[in-house]
Amino acid sequence: MSVVEEGVLFVQSGDVISGTVTDGQVLSAVLFGGFVGNEVWAAIVESGGTLVAADVVNFGGIGVATGGVAIDTVVSDGLLAVEGVASNTLVLNSGTEEVAGGGVTIGTTVGGFLWAFSGGVASNTTVSGGTFDLGGNGGGSAVDTTVSGGVFELFGGAVASATTVVSGGVETVLAGALAGDTTVGAGGEEVIRTSGNAGNVTVLSGGTLALNGTNITADFTIESGGTLAIGTDIVYSDSSLTYSVTAYELNDYTVSGGVTVDVGSLTSATGTTINGGDVNVDSSGTVTSTTIGSGGSLVLTTSAVSIETTVLSGGVEVVSGSYYGSSVHPGEASNTTVLGGGMEILLDGLATGTTVNGGEEIVSSGGTASNTTIVNGGEEIVASAGVASSAVVGVGGEQIISIGGQALNTTVGSGGLALVAGDAGSAVLQSGGEMEVVSGGAEVGATVCSGGTLVVLAGGIDGNGDRFFAPEGLAGTKILSGGTEMLFGLGNGILVSSGGVEVIASGGVAVENGINSGGVEVISSGGVTSSDFIAGGGEVVVSNGGVQSSAILGTDWFAPPGMVGAGTVVVASGGTTVGDIVSSGGSEIVQSGGLAEGTALVGGTLEVASGGSAQNVYFEGPPGDELPGLPPSKLVLDASTSFHGTIADFGFYGEADQIDLRDIAFGTTKKGQLNYNAASGTLTVTDGVHTAVLQMGYLGAAIMTASSDGAGGILITANSVTSTTTTTATATGHSHGHS
């Protein structure tokens, strides 16, 4: 028969007591003499006794001894201590159920706290927002536990089987504990820490298995929609306050379709195969030798690292980063291989040594790619605010630099192509390689090697407007022997070396180019150049609608370093030159249909062929910049009888300038072959059959003498002193001052 002594109910063998309330406030009444009636603050269920539907409130308590039974107990605030059997217990708020060795709890719902100690057994437990600790000092056991919104912790020696974790629930398996046959559903998580053991774990869609630390034994299956997370653990020493950080290493794992793997800080994954799933690598995590198949993705975040990844068709590697203040901490991918249909994307991330073999690398805002190799249909796309450096574009490869993108030191080899809509600098175009600069794009300082081609389309730019002020000379593109540039846009500071060719046409405009020995520049069909420097052995051909202005043939007039001598300009049919300066050793040849306007001779030669035209030929330098002491210059007229241009400053400073009239014969016996009219400024030259009237302007004190040019024509030489030459000019009329 049950007995109440000082507020404690004793449920004895054979007793069945129902509806008891153990109220902790009763204990105060007992202690201070205020106890009234049969109120109890605690109950003891002895062996053979049964307590049914008891309530524990206000930190009251119930103890179930070995052989005792408690059924349908509600523990709101207080303690249920079980050495016997408790079934269908509801633990709420700050309520606690403790199952000691030999004790059994069945069907408990935990919203408060449940602890099953060594030797204790819990079955059919539901953890709903509460905490269930299993084990310690030898461990307890739990069967058929459901964790929904709470925490289930297994300590050393504990064994749990048939656990289900869902909806915000967490099962944590510590060192020495074993969790078997666990199912992790949507919103649930199982965490295995250092030296923990898990067997037959199945992670369903929305569930997570976390492996944190080392020496973990786990047999697991992650189904579509599930997540495997690997991370670190802090392990404290038993004998001191020191601790160590351990990190999980995942080896040779295959990520199936729909599965996610999170590689945490300081952890690593090696030999992973991603078949339709996703791998996310967090700060300071590392993945090595990963293979990404169709539908799979590898995402690197802040300071994460991937090494030797292979991206197959349909696979994606994303390398991102994040900013802390003004500095970026990128993820880094090295030696990735992107095959046909695969893709690597850089978003504030860094990639080094990528090989794009038929696949695609996209360098987006804040991304940087260096030493990429692009071949066999592969593409590197440098988007706005992306940067690519030292890329190599090989056979079938293509580099695309979008508006706002930047590429530095690209090498384009045979069969490779670079398309520039952004900015490119210091590219090298090898034999068979080509770069196209489209409208809005700009290229600076390229080197075009033998067999290489640079094409600058309308609206594109070759150069940066810095002219040639660099220690080594011209700072723009260098076209080497066998290299070709087609300029339809704007260029400046371009150097055409021996064997190199530049074609400027269809609206192309070039400023201050340098044509060195053996180099050729062709200006045609709407092409325009200004202030070219043409060194000895260099050649410019102006034809068919091309215009050249203010070119300097020679190195005496502000030529850049590294250029010597004076070259040649050929003005072919339809070509026009304006204001060229021809220095000593240089020559400008105006062919039939060509036109030279305002040519200044400072020691060089201007030849006007039959059918060609020249207007305003200036000896002694450009108008207003005439200089004394220059070398003699020469004007050659193949058809002087039809020449209608003006010749100024002939022999003005006493230089022995020459005019060669190849269509008028020199005759030593003829008198008056030269006749200069000072009033009109005309010089009439005749051989009795052919007569040329040249508009000379003021000649000053110059005396003209005639001699044979050695080719059947007459050579007129300006002299400032009396000459012994056979024929001299006869002056008539009045002289005019120099203008």
Sequence and secondary structure as in RCSB ss.txt:
>XXXX:A:sequence
MSVVEEGVLFVQSGDVISGTVTDGQVLSAVLFGGFVGNEVWAAIVESGGTLVAADVVNFGGIGVATGGVAIDTVV
SDGLLAVEGVASNTLVLNSGTEEVAGGGVTIGTTVGGFLWAFSGGVASNTTVSGGTFDLGGNGGGSAVDTTVSGG
VFELFGGAVASATTVVSGGVETVLAGALAGDTTVGAGGEEVIRTSGNAGNVTVLSGGTLALNGTNITADFTIESG
GTLAIGTDIVYSDSSLTYSVTAYELNDYTVSGGVTVDVGSLTSATGTTINGGDVNVDSSGTVTSTTIGSGGSLVL
TTSAVSIETTVLSGGVEVVSGSYYGSSVHPGEASNTTVLGGGMEILLDGLATGTTVNGGEEIVSSGGTASNTTIV
NGGEEIVASAGVASSAVVGVGGEQIISIGGQALNTTVGSGGLALVAGDAGSAVLQSGGEMEVVSGGAEVGATVCS
GGTLVVLAGGIDGNGDRFFAPEGLAGTKILSGGTEMLFGLGNGILVSSGGVEVIASGGVAVENGINSGGVEVISS
GGVTSSDFIAGGGEVVVSNGGVQSSAILGTDWFAPPGMVGAGTVVVASGGTTVGDIVSSGGSEIVQSGGLAEGTA
LVGGTLEVASGGSAQNVYFEGPPGDELPGLPPSKLVLDASTSFHGTIADFGFYGEADQIDLRDIAFGTTKKGQLN
YNAASGTLTVTDGVHTAVLQMGYLGAAIMTASSDGAGGILITANSVTSTTTTTATATGHSHGHS
>XXXX:A:secstr
  EEETTEEEE TT EEES EEETHHHHHHHTT   TT BSEEEE TT EEES EEETTEEEEE TT EEES EE
SSEEEEESSEEES EE TT EEEE TT EEES EESSEEEE TT EEES EESSSEEEE STT  EEES EEESS
EEEE TT EEES EEETT EEEE TT EEES EE TT EEEEETT EEEEEEE TT EEEEESSS EEEEEE TT
 EEEEEEEEEE SSSS EEEEE EEES EE TT EEEE TT EEES EESS EEEE TT EEES EE TT EEEE
 TT EEES EE TT EEEEEEEEETTEEEE EEES EEETT EEEEEB EEES EEEBSEEEE TT EEES EEE
TT EEEE TT EEES EE TT EEEE TT EEES EE TT EEEESSEEES EE TT EEEE TT EEES EE T
T EEEE TT EES S TT STTS  S EE TT EEEESSEEES EE TT EEEE TT EEES EE TT EEEEET
T EEES EE TT EEEEETT EEES EESSSSS  TT  S  EEEE TT EEES EEETT EEEE TT EEES E
EEB EEEE TT EEE EEETSSTT   TT    EEEETTGGG   BEE TTTTS   EEEETTS   TT S SEE
EETTTTEEEEE SS EEEEE    TT EEEEEE SSSSEEEEEESS    SEE EEES      
